[in-house]
Amino acid sequence: MTNLATIKNWSVAVTVVDMAWGTVLTGVSAWAGYTMTLHLTERF
């Protein structure tokens, strides 16, 4: 949303897509970290 406030001609549609992409990427990264932690701690 910072780009929407600071960049001229930055559309709301691009902001929505950017937020959705960030949400998906964060969720996948969190899931991957959690899954790796489960597998690594399972062996000890």
Secondary structure, DSSP 8 states (H G I E B T S, - for coil): -HHHHHSTT--HHHHHHHHHHHHHHHHHHHHHHHHHHHHHHHT-
